[in-house]
Amino acid sequence: MPAPKMFTKAQWDEFVRLLDALPEKPPSEQRITVRDAMPNVRVHIDSARAKGYSVEQLIEQAKQAGIDVTASALRYALQEAKKRRGTGRRLDGAPGAGGRTSTSRNPSAKRAVVQQTSLARQAKRERENNKPSSTGIQDTFGFQIRPDIEDL
């Protein structure tokens, strides 16, 4: 098993200094993931599909622009953008204009909002699972087991 690589504090300080000295890249040179591009591109894709173009034909257009993306990745990103647009909220809790949030241009803020939403959903699930009920049974670990009665 290889030993972990070790570097001096001076080397890390030099690296930090070099990072701080980097100039800001112009927006035209910044790299954007397919998922992050969807909120801005989705309207145009929907418009092209309304004109009768298939996703595969749109993929060919993307390749001409230098964007190498698969049809399944594009479909998935479109679904994610639709989900986010439907639940988009501003940080102050007010609905976002057109489904856009005030974090639409800040990826780290997006991650924080997504993480908060995920934690809220998890807490809700835990509260629901811990509710006492006459139809539920708890297993040895304290998790509630409920019978499946929806499809009777």
N, CA, C and O atoms as a DFTB+ gen file, in Angstrom:
608 C
 N C O
     1  1       0.853      -1.171       0.000
     2  2       0.000       0.000       0.000
     3  2       0.902       1.238       0.000
     4  3       1.807       1.351       0.827
     5  1       0.648       2.177      -0.942
     6  2       1.508       3.363      -0.998
     7  2       1.268       4.279       0.206
     8  3       0.161       4.378       0.734
     9  1       2.341       4.933       0.608
    10  2       2.255       5.869       1.734
    11  2       1.566       7.154       1.270
    12  3       1.719       7.552       0.115
    13  1       0.817       7.799       2.152
    14  2       0.168       9.057       1.757
    15  2       1.206      10.122       1.431
    16  3       2.258      10.198       2.066
    17  1       0.898      10.931       0.445
    18  2       1.828      11.983       0.058
    19  2       1.795      13.099       1.079
    20  3       0.727      13.495       1.546
    21  1       2.956      13.598       1.420
    22  2       3.086      14.676       2.398
    23  2       3.745      15.872       1.710
    24  3       4.651      15.714       0.893
    25  1       3.276      17.055       2.055
    26  2       3.830      18.285       1.513
    27  2       4.049      19.253       2.661
    28  3       3.406      19.158       3.707
    29  1       4.951      20.172       2.453
    30  2       5.242      21.138       3.517
    31  2       4.183      22.221       3.559
    32  3       3.462      22.440       2.585
    33  1       4.096      22.889       4.680
    34  2       3.162      24.012       4.820
    35  2       3.520      25.102       3.820
    36  3       2.632      25.752       3.268
    37  1       4.810      25.308       3.583
    38  2       5.252      26.325       2.627
    39  2       4.734      26.012       1.220
    40  3       4.363      26.921       0.477
    41  1       4.711      24.735       0.861
    42  2       4.201      24.357      -0.451
    43  2       2.702      24.662      -0.560
    44  3       2.237      25.168      -1.581
    45  1       1.960      24.350       0.494
    46  2       0.529      24.639       0.487
    47  2       0.280      26.142       0.478
    48  3      -0.631      26.612      -0.204
    49  1       1.063      26.888       1.212
    50  2       0.928      28.347       1.223
    51  2       1.193      28.930      -0.161
    52  3       0.503      29.852      -0.596
    53  1       2.201      28.386      -0.853
    54  2       2.513      28.833      -2.211
    55  2       1.353      28.525      -3.154
    56  3       0.997      29.345      -4.000
    57  1       0.768      27.338      -3.002
    58  2      -0.387      26.949      -3.816
    59  2      -1.551      27.919      -3.584
    60  3      -2.187      28.366      -4.538
    61  1      -1.827      28.241      -2.325
    62  2      -2.905      29.175      -1.981
    63  2      -2.618      30.554      -2.580
    64  3      -3.521      31.203      -3.109
    65  1      -1.361      31.000      -2.498
    66  2      -1.000      32.295      -3.059
    67  2      -1.233      32.319      -4.560
    68  3      -1.737      33.306      -5.095
    69  1      -0.865      31.229      -5.249
    70  2      -1.078      31.148      -6.694
    71  2      -2.571      31.139      -7.038
    72  3      -2.988      31.758      -8.017
    73  1      -3.372      30.438      -6.233
    74  2      -4.819      30.411      -6.472
    75  2      -5.426      31.800      -6.297
    76  3      -6.272      32.218      -7.088
    77  1      -4.994      32.509      -5.265
    78  2      -5.521      33.851      -5.017
    79  2      -5.121      34.832      -6.114
    80  3      -5.830      35.806      -6.366
    81  1      -3.986      34.580      -6.768
    82  2      -3.498      35.478      -7.808
    83  2      -4.153      35.221      -9.162
    84  3      -3.967      36.011     -10.088
    85  1      -4.917      34.133      -9.300
    86  2      -5.548      33.828     -10.585
    87  2      -6.569      34.905     -10.941
    88  3      -7.367      35.309     -10.096
    89  1      -6.546      35.370     -12.187
    90  2      -7.551      36.359     -12.606
    91  2      -8.903      35.673     -12.822
    92  3      -8.957      34.464     -13.048
    93  1      -9.971      36.429     -12.755
    94  2     -11.314      35.897     -12.984
    95  2     -11.469      35.569     -14.458
    96  3     -11.104      36.365     -15.324
    97  1     -12.012      34.394     -14.737
    98  2     -12.256      34.011     -16.116
    99  2     -13.481      34.743     -16.626
   100  3     -14.440      34.937     -15.879
   101  1     -13.464      35.154     -17.887
   102  2     -14.668      35.774     -18.446
   103  2     -15.792      34.736     -18.520
   104  3     -15.515      33.546     -18.673
   105  1     -17.037      35.160     -18.417
   106  2     -18.156      34.213     -18.431
   107  2     -18.155      33.293     -19.650
   108  3     -18.593      32.146     -19.557
   109  1     -17.675      33.778     -20.778
   110  2     -17.669      32.945     -21.981
   111  2     -16.701      31.769     -21.885
   112  3     -16.816      30.821     -22.661
   113  1     -15.756      31.810     -20.956
   114  2     -14.788      30.728     -20.791
   115  2     -15.079      29.836     -19.585
   116  3     -14.408      28.822     -19.392
   117  1     -16.063      30.200     -18.779
   118  2     -16.373      29.398     -17.601
   119  2     -17.133      28.147     -18.015
   120  3     -18.016      28.197     -18.871
   121  1     -16.778      27.026     -17.399
   122  2     -17.404      25.757     -17.723
   123  2     -18.684      25.594     -16.901
   124  3     -18.724      25.925     -15.716
   125  1     -19.728      25.076     -17.557
   126  2     -21.029      24.895     -16.916
   127  2     -21.496      23.470     -17.189
   128  3     -21.392      22.985     -18.315
   129  1     -22.005      22.810     -16.174
   130  2     -22.529      21.456     -16.363
   131  2     -23.846      21.515     -17.126
   132  3     -24.491      22.560     -17.205
   133  1     -24.227      20.380     -17.681
   134  2     -25.492      20.296     -18.415
   135  2     -26.639      20.652     -17.477
   136  3     -27.553      21.381     -17.859
   137  1     -26.592      20.147     -16.267
   138  2     -27.659      20.398     -15.296
   139  2     -27.771      21.888     -14.965
   140  3     -28.878      22.419     -14.878
   141  1     -26.645      22.557     -14.782
   142  2     -26.676      23.982     -14.447
   143  2     -27.105      24.844     -15.633
   144  3     -27.622      25.944     -15.440
   145  1     -26.896      24.359     -16.852
   146  2     -27.266      25.134     -18.038
   147  2     -28.757      25.038     -18.347
   148  3     -29.309      25.914     -19.013
   149  1     -29.407      23.986     -17.871
   150  2     -30.804      23.734     -18.237
   151  2     -31.780      24.860     -17.906
   152  3     -32.642      25.147     -18.737
   153  1     -31.705      25.515     -16.750
   154  2     -32.693      26.572     -16.507
   155  2     -32.684      27.666     -17.576
   156  3     -33.727      28.244     -17.881
   157  1     -31.520      27.950     -18.139
   158  2     -31.421      28.997     -19.162
   159  2     -31.716      28.472     -20.566
   160  3     -32.158      29.230     -21.430
   161  1     -31.475      27.184     -20.800
   162  2     -31.593      26.618     -22.141
   163  2     -32.936      25.912     -22.332
   164  3     -33.364      25.702     -23.467
   165  1     -33.590      25.552     -21.260
   166  2     -34.808      24.757     -21.321
   167  2     -35.877      25.382     -22.219
   168  3     -36.509      24.666     -22.995
   169  1     -36.090      26.671     -22.136
   170  2     -37.118      27.345     -22.944
   171  2     -36.806      27.174     -24.430
   172  3     -37.709      26.947     -25.235
   173  1     -35.544      27.281     -24.786
   174  2     -35.151      27.160     -26.189
   175  2     -35.312      25.718     -26.678
   176  3     -35.711      25.481     -27.819
   177  1     -35.000      24.764     -25.807
   178  2     -35.170      23.354     -26.172
   179  2     -36.658      23.052     -26.346
   180  3     -37.051      22.398     -27.312
   181  1     -37.483      23.524     -25.414
   182  2     -38.925      23.313     -25.528
   183  2     -39.467      23.946     -26.804
   184  3     -40.341      23.374     -27.456
   185  1     -38.964      25.106     -27.162
   186  2     -39.393      25.789     -28.385
   187  2     -39.020      24.967     -29.619
   188  3     -39.830      24.811     -30.533
   189  1     -37.805      24.446     -29.641
   190  2     -37.362      23.626     -30.776
   191  2     -38.171      22.338     -30.869
   192  3     -38.500      21.883     -31.964
   193  1     -38.491      21.749     -29.713
   194  2     -39.304      20.525     -29.721
   195  2     -40.717      20.829     -30.194
   196  3     -41.343      20.002     -30.856
   197  1     -41.225      22.018     -29.856
   198  2     -42.553      22.411     -30.327
   199  2     -42.569      22.596     -31.846
   200  3     -43.614      22.464     -32.483
   201  1     -41.402      22.902     -32.419
   202  2     -41.298      23.038     -33.872
   203  2     -41.220      21.684     -34.560
   204  3     -41.233      21.608     -35.788
   205  1     -41.139      20.612     -33.772
   206  2     -41.142      19.272     -34.345
   207  2     -39.805      18.559     -34.317
   208  3     -39.685      17.481     -34.899
   209  1     -38.798      19.113     -33.668
   210  2     -37.485      18.481     -33.620
   211  2     -37.426      17.483     -32.468
   212  3     -37.971      17.727     -31.391
   213  1     -36.764      16.366     -32.706
   214  2     -36.613      15.340     -31.675
   215  2     -35.398      15.660     -30.806
   216  3     -34.571      16.504     -31.151
   217  1     -35.313      14.973     -29.680
   218  2     -34.170      15.171     -28.785
   219  2     -32.881      14.774     -29.500
   220  3     -31.849      15.423     -29.330
   221  1     -32.940      13.713     -30.298
   222  2     -31.744      13.270     -31.024
   223  2     -31.269      14.336     -32.013
   224  3     -30.065      14.528     -32.184
   225  1     -32.203      15.025     -32.660
   226  2     -31.828      16.099     -33.581
   227  2     -31.241      17.286     -32.824
   228  3     -30.343      17.964     -33.323
   229  1     -31.749      17.532     -31.625
   230  2     -31.194      18.609     -30.807
   231  2     -29.787      18.251     -30.335
   232  3     -28.934      19.127     -30.196
   233  1     -29.549      16.970     -30.090
   234  2     -28.214      16.507     -29.698
   235  2     -27.229      16.767     -30.837
   236  3     -26.093      17.174     -30.595
   237  1     -27.658      16.535     -32.067
   238  2     -26.801      16.822     -33.221
   239  2     -26.459      18.309     -33.289
   240  3     -25.323      18.675     -33.593
   241  1     -27.432      19.157     -33.010
   242  2     -27.176      20.598     -32.988
   243  2     -26.185      20.951     -31.881
   244  3     -25.311      21.798     -32.070
   245  1     -26.324      20.304     -30.733
   246  2     -25.406      20.554     -29.617
   247  2     -23.987      20.139     -30.006
   248  3     -23.023      20.831     -29.676
   249  1     -23.860      19.016     -30.703
   250  2     -22.531      18.556     -31.126
   251  2     -21.896      19.545     -32.087
   252  3     -20.682      19.750     -32.057
   253  1     -22.710      20.164     -32.945
   254  2     -22.176      21.183     -33.862
   255  2     -21.646      22.379     -33.088
   256  3     -20.731      23.065     -33.543
   257  1     -22.223      22.629     -31.915
   258  2     -21.774      23.747     -31.079
   259  2     -20.620      23.330     -30.164
   260  3     -20.124      24.137     -29.378
   261  1     -20.193      22.059     -30.269
   262  2     -19.084      21.595     -29.441
   263  2     -19.514      21.031     -28.096
   264  3     -18.673      20.826     -27.220
   265  1     -20.805      20.776     -27.913
   266  2     -21.324      20.217     -26.669
   267  2     -21.618      18.747     -26.911
   268  3     -22.535      18.406     -27.658
   269  1     -20.838      17.877     -26.279
   270  2     -20.996      16.441     -26.447
   271  2     -21.832      15.914     -25.284
   272  3     -21.318      15.681     -24.191
   273  1     -23.122      15.732     -25.534
   274  2     -24.036      15.270     -24.503
   275  2     -24.906      14.164     -25.099
   276  3     -25.248      14.201     -26.281
   277  1     -25.260      13.185     -24.271
   278  2     -26.110      12.101     -24.748
   279  2     -27.577      12.500     -24.607
   280  3     -27.919      13.411     -23.854
   281  1     -28.427      11.805     -25.341
   282  2     -29.864      12.083     -25.283
   283  2     -30.400      11.807     -23.883
   284  3     -31.222      12.567     -23.370
   285  1     -29.939      10.724     -23.264
   286  2     -30.437      10.403     -21.922
   287  2     -29.988      11.448     -20.907
   288  3     -30.752      11.796     -20.007
   289  1     -28.771      11.951     -21.035
   290  2     -28.300      12.994     -20.114
   291  2     -29.108      14.273     -20.300
   292  3     -29.433      14.949     -19.324
   293  1     -29.433      14.606     -21.537
   294  2     -30.221      15.803     -21.807
   295  2     -31.640      15.648     -21.261
   296  3     -32.183      16.570     -20.652
   297  1     -32.234      14.473     -21.484
   298  2     -33.589      14.243     -20.954
   299  2     -33.597      14.339     -19.429
   300  3     -34.493      14.947     -18.845
   301  1     -32.597      13.740     -18.793
   302  2     -32.528      13.773     -17.335
   303  2     -32.371      15.206     -16.836
   304  3     -33.040      15.610     -15.884
   305  1     -31.500      15.966     -17.466
   306  2     -31.283      17.361     -17.057
   307  2     -32.551      18.181     -17.258
   308  3     -32.855      19.058     -16.448
   309  1     -33.292      17.906     -18.327
   310  2     -34.550      18.615     -18.552
   311  2     -35.565      18.293     -17.463
   312  3     -36.284      19.176     -16.997
   313  1     -35.623      17.022     -17.057
   314  2     -36.536      16.629     -15.974
   315  2     -36.155      17.310     -14.678
   316  3     -37.018      17.810     -13.956
   317  1     -34.859      17.333     -14.377
   318  2     -34.389      17.978     -13.150
   319  2     -34.712      19.467     -13.173
   320  3     -35.125      20.031     -12.160
   321  1     -34.524      20.103     -14.326
   322  2     -34.817      21.533     -14.440
   323  2     -36.305      21.782     -14.243
   324  3     -36.700      22.771     -13.627
   325  1     -37.133      20.874     -14.773
   326  2     -38.576      21.025     -14.613
   327  2     -38.965      20.878     -13.146
   328  3     -39.798      21.634     -12.646
   329  1     -38.366      19.906     -12.451
   330  2     -38.649      19.717     -11.024
   331  2     -38.234      20.947     -10.228
   332  3     -38.982      21.433      -9.380
   333  1     -37.035      21.442     -10.509
   334  2     -36.542      22.619      -9.782
   335  2     -37.382      23.844     -10.085
   336  3     -37.626      24.664      -9.200
   337  1     -37.829      23.979     -11.327
   338  2     -38.637      25.128     -11.699
   339  2     -39.980      25.082     -10.981
   340  3     -40.502      26.119     -10.570
   341  1     -40.534      23.899     -10.831
   342  2     -41.815      23.766     -10.171
   343  2     -41.759      24.051      -8.689
   344  3     -42.761      24.463      -8.104
   345  1     -40.606      23.840      -8.061
   346  2     -40.481      24.061      -6.623
   347  2     -39.563      25.217      -6.306
   348  3     -39.157      25.391      -5.157
   349  1     -39.219      26.032      -7.334
   350  2     -38.275      27.130      -7.124
   351  2     -38.814      28.163      -6.153
   352  3     -39.959      28.598      -6.278
   353  1     -38.015      28.549      -5.207
   354  2     -38.373      29.569      -4.221
   355  2     -37.179      30.474      -4.023
   356  3     -36.030      30.059      -4.170
   357  1     -37.469      31.718      -3.687
   358  2     -36.392      32.632      -3.331
   359  2     -35.941      32.326      -1.922
   360  3     -36.633      31.631      -1.178
   361  1     -34.785      32.842      -1.553
   362  2     -34.265      32.582      -0.216
   363  2     -35.172      33.131       0.861
   364  3     -35.181      32.608       1.975
   365  1     -35.949      34.188       0.560
   366  2     -36.839      34.754       1.567
   367  2     -38.154      33.988       1.658
   368  3     -39.026      34.348       2.450
   369  1     -38.307      32.928       0.850
   370  2     -39.489      32.089       0.918
   371  2     -40.563      32.457      -0.089
   372  3     -41.525      31.706      -0.249
   373  1     -40.434      33.588      -0.772
   374  2     -41.429      33.990      -1.765
   375  2     -41.204      33.201      -3.042
   376  3     -40.067      32.840      -3.345
   377  1     -42.258      32.923      -3.797
   378  2     -42.069      32.197      -5.051
   379  2     -41.178      32.982      -5.999
   380  3     -41.262      34.208      -6.073
   381  1     -40.326      32.272      -6.721
   382  2     -39.418      32.921      -7.654
   383  2     -40.131      33.286      -8.935
   384  3     -41.078      32.607      -9.331
   385  1     -39.698      34.337      -9.585
   386  2     -40.282      34.757     -10.844
   387  2     -39.936      33.741     -11.909
   388  3     -38.759      33.487     -12.167
   389  1     -40.950      33.155     -12.532
   390  2     -40.699      32.178     -13.585
   391  2     -40.014      30.941     -13.074
   392  3     -39.412      30.216     -13.867
   393  1     -40.074      30.658     -11.779
   394  2     -39.458      29.467     -11.233
   395  2     -37.985      29.640     -10.947
   396  3     -37.346      28.708     -10.460
   397  1     -37.435      30.777     -11.226
   398  2     -36.016      30.984     -10.958
   399  2     -35.819      31.405      -9.522
   400  3     -36.629      32.136      -8.952
   401  1     -34.742      30.937      -8.951
   402  2     -34.438      31.325      -7.583
   403  2     -33.389      32.412      -7.598
   404  3     -32.741      32.651      -8.617
   405  1     -33.223      33.070      -6.465
   406  2     -32.206      34.113      -6.393
   407  2     -30.806      33.512      -6.414
   408  3     -29.817      34.244      -6.451
   409  1     -30.718      32.188      -6.389
   410  2     -29.422      31.510      -6.416
   411  2     -29.112      30.953      -7.796
   412  3     -28.179      30.162      -7.934
   413  1     -29.879      31.347      -8.845
   414  2     -29.743      30.718     -10.151
   415  2     -28.368      30.921     -10.780
   416  3     -28.011      30.174     -11.691
   417  1     -27.603      31.873     -10.345
   418  2     -26.282      32.080     -10.925
   419  2     -25.160      31.704      -9.965
   420  3     -23.988      31.873     -10.303
   421  1     -25.481      31.205      -8.792
   422  2     -24.476      30.883      -7.793
   423  2     -24.554      29.396      -7.438
   424  3     -25.399      29.006      -6.631
   425  1     -23.679      28.546      -8.032
   426  2     -23.760      27.106      -7.796
   427  2     -23.621      26.712      -6.329
   428  3     -24.296      25.786      -5.882
   429  1     -22.764      27.389      -5.572
   430  2     -22.594      26.992      -4.171
   431  2     -23.844      27.329      -3.366
   432  3     -24.200      26.596      -2.444
   433  1     -24.506      28.418      -3.703
   434  2     -25.760      28.754      -3.021
   435  2     -26.836      27.746      -3.400
   436  3     -27.665      27.380      -2.567
   437  1     -26.830      27.287      -4.670
   438  2     -27.777      26.263      -5.098
   439  2     -27.585      24.996      -4.269
   440  3     -28.549      24.408      -3.779
   441  1     -26.321      24.583      -4.120
   442  2     -26.042      23.376      -3.345
   443  2     -26.545      23.509      -1.922
   444  3     -27.080      22.554      -1.358
   445  1     -26.377      24.697      -1.330
   446  2     -26.816      24.908       0.045
   447  2     -28.335      24.809       0.144
   448  3     -28.861      24.221       1.089
   449  1     -29.044      25.390      -0.839
   450  2     -30.501      25.333      -0.834
   451  2     -30.971      23.890      -1.030
   452  3     -31.891      23.436      -0.349
   453  1     -30.337      23.170      -1.964
   454  2     -30.697      21.777      -2.202
   455  2     -30.441      20.947      -0.948
   456  3     -31.248      20.088      -0.593
   457  1     -29.323      21.203      -0.281
   458  2     -28.991      20.464       0.928
   459  2     -30.012      20.769       2.030
   460  3     -30.436      19.857       2.740
   461  1     -30.411      22.031       2.183
   462  2     -31.412      22.386       3.188
   463  2     -32.741      21.709       2.883
   464  3     -33.406      21.203       3.786
   465  1     -33.130      21.700       1.603
   466  2     -34.372      21.052       1.209
   467  2     -34.318      19.560       1.493
   468  3     -35.285      18.974       1.980
   469  1     -33.185      18.954       1.185
   470  2     -33.011      17.526       1.438
   471  2     -33.100      17.225       2.925
   472  3     -33.736      16.250       3.324
   473  1     -32.467      18.052       3.748
   474  2     -32.524      17.841       5.194
   475  2     -33.948      18.017       5.719
   476  3     -34.371      17.293       6.620
   477  1     -34.684      18.971       5.162
   478  2     -36.065      19.190       5.588
   479  2     -36.931      17.984       5.227
   480  3     -37.762      17.555       6.028
   481  1     -36.739      17.433       4.020
   482  2     -37.496      16.245       3.619
   483  2     -37.175      15.060       4.518
   484  3     -38.069      14.318       4.924
   485  1     -35.887      14.887       4.827
   486  2     -35.469      13.788       5.686
   487  2     -36.086      13.930       7.075
   488  3     -36.542      12.940       7.648
   489  1     -36.107      15.133       7.620
   490  2     -36.696      15.354       8.938
   491  2     -38.193      15.061       8.906
   492  3     -38.735      14.495       9.857
   493  1     -38.866      15.442       7.817
   494  2     -40.300      15.185       7.692
   495  2     -40.559      13.684       7.657
   496  3     -41.467      13.190       8.324
   497  1     -39.746      12.948       6.864
   498  2     -39.905      11.497       6.804
   499  2     -39.712      10.864       8.174
   500  3     -40.459       9.966       8.561
   501  1     -38.700      11.338       8.908
   502  2     -38.444      10.785      10.241
   503  2     -39.611      11.057      11.172
   504  3     -40.002      10.184      11.946
   505  1     -40.179      12.272      11.108
   506  2     -41.345      12.585      11.946
   507  2     -42.515      11.678      11.603
   508  3     -43.202      11.175      12.492
   509  1     -42.742      11.468      10.291
   510  2     -43.854      10.614       9.871
   511  2     -43.644       9.172      10.305
   512  3     -44.593       8.499      10.708
   513  1     -42.398       8.691      10.223
   514  2     -42.112       7.305      10.607
   515  2     -42.182       7.093      12.106
   516  3     -42.376       5.963      12.553
   517  1     -42.030       8.140      12.890
   518  2     -42.029       7.999      14.339
   519  2     -43.392       8.251      14.963
   520  3     -43.525       8.177      16.185
   521  1     -44.417       8.551      14.152
   522  2     -45.750       8.777      14.680
   523  2     -46.328       7.445      15.160
   524  3     -46.271       6.443      14.447
   525  1     -46.883       7.441      16.372
   526  2     -47.518       6.210      16.825
   527  2     -48.812       5.990      16.046
   528  3     -49.535       6.938      15.741
   529  1     -49.089       4.744      15.734
   530  2     -50.329       4.442      15.043
   531  2     -50.802       3.060      15.444
   532  3     -49.996       2.202      15.804
   533  1     -52.098       2.843      15.384
   534  2     -52.648       1.554      15.796
   535  2     -52.382       0.484      14.754
   536  3     -52.451      -0.704      15.069
   537  1     -52.074       0.876      13.504
   538  2     -51.848      -0.115      12.457
   539  2     -50.378      -0.446      12.279
   540  3     -50.046      -1.332      11.492
   541  1     -49.489       0.235      12.985
   542  2     -48.067       0.012      12.792
   543  2     -47.462      -0.832      13.900
   544  3     -47.981      -0.899      15.014
   545  1     -46.351      -1.474      13.563
   546  2     -45.604      -2.280      14.516
   547  2     -44.169      -1.799      14.469
   548  3     -43.668      -1.470      13.394
   549  1     -43.495      -1.749      15.605
   550  2     -42.095      -1.333      15.606
   551  2     -41.202      -2.556      15.653
   552  3     -41.465      -3.516      16.377
   553  1     -40.122      -2.497      14.852
   554  2     -39.172      -3.606      14.887
   555  2     -38.181      -3.392      16.025
   556  3     -38.322      -2.444      16.799
   557  1     -37.187      -4.258      16.132
   558  2     -36.237      -4.196      17.243
   559  2     -35.389      -2.939      17.245
   560  3     -34.867      -2.558      18.293
   561  1     -35.236      -2.280      16.100
   562  2     -34.433      -1.064      16.039
   563  2     -35.268       0.195      16.233
   564  3     -34.732       1.302      16.172
   565  1     -36.568       0.046      16.466
   566  2     -37.419       1.196      16.720
   567  2     -38.040       1.805      15.477
   568  3     -38.691       2.847      15.559
   569  1     -37.846       1.163      14.309
   570  2     -38.461       1.667      13.097
   571  2     -39.875       1.124      12.993
   572  3     -40.130      -0.038      13.312
   573  1     -40.773       1.954      12.555
   574  2     -42.162       1.536      12.463
   575  2     -42.382       0.744      11.188
   576  3     -41.930       1.143      10.115
   577  1     -43.073      -0.376      11.306
   578  2     -43.413      -1.200      10.162
   579  2     -44.914      -1.067       9.965
   580  3     -45.696      -1.381      10.862
   581  1     -45.308      -0.604       8.797
   582  2     -46.718      -0.433       8.518
   583  2     -47.142      -1.430       7.438
   584  3     -46.395      -1.671       6.489
   585  1     -48.325      -2.002       7.577
   586  2     -48.783      -2.939       6.530
   587  2     -49.137      -2.172       5.266
   588  3     -49.580      -1.025       5.323
   589  1     -48.937      -2.817       4.128
   590  2     -49.265      -2.209       2.852
   591  2     -50.753      -2.437       2.588
   592  3     -51.161      -3.542       2.230
   593  1     -51.559      -1.393       2.764
   594  2     -52.993      -1.536       2.590
   595  2     -53.525      -0.690       1.441
   596  3     -54.737      -0.619       1.236
   597  1     -52.640      -0.055       0.696
   598  2     -53.088       0.830      -0.373
   599  2     -53.622       0.086      -1.580
   600  3     -54.542       0.576      -2.234
   601  1     -53.070      -1.099      -1.905
   602  2     -53.442      -1.810      -3.117
   603  2     -54.288      -3.043      -2.814
   604  3     -54.086      -4.089      -3.431
   605  1     -55.208      -2.946      -1.898
   606  2     -56.035      -4.119      -1.561
   607  2     -57.190      -4.280      -2.501
   608  3     -57.978      -5.215      -2.355
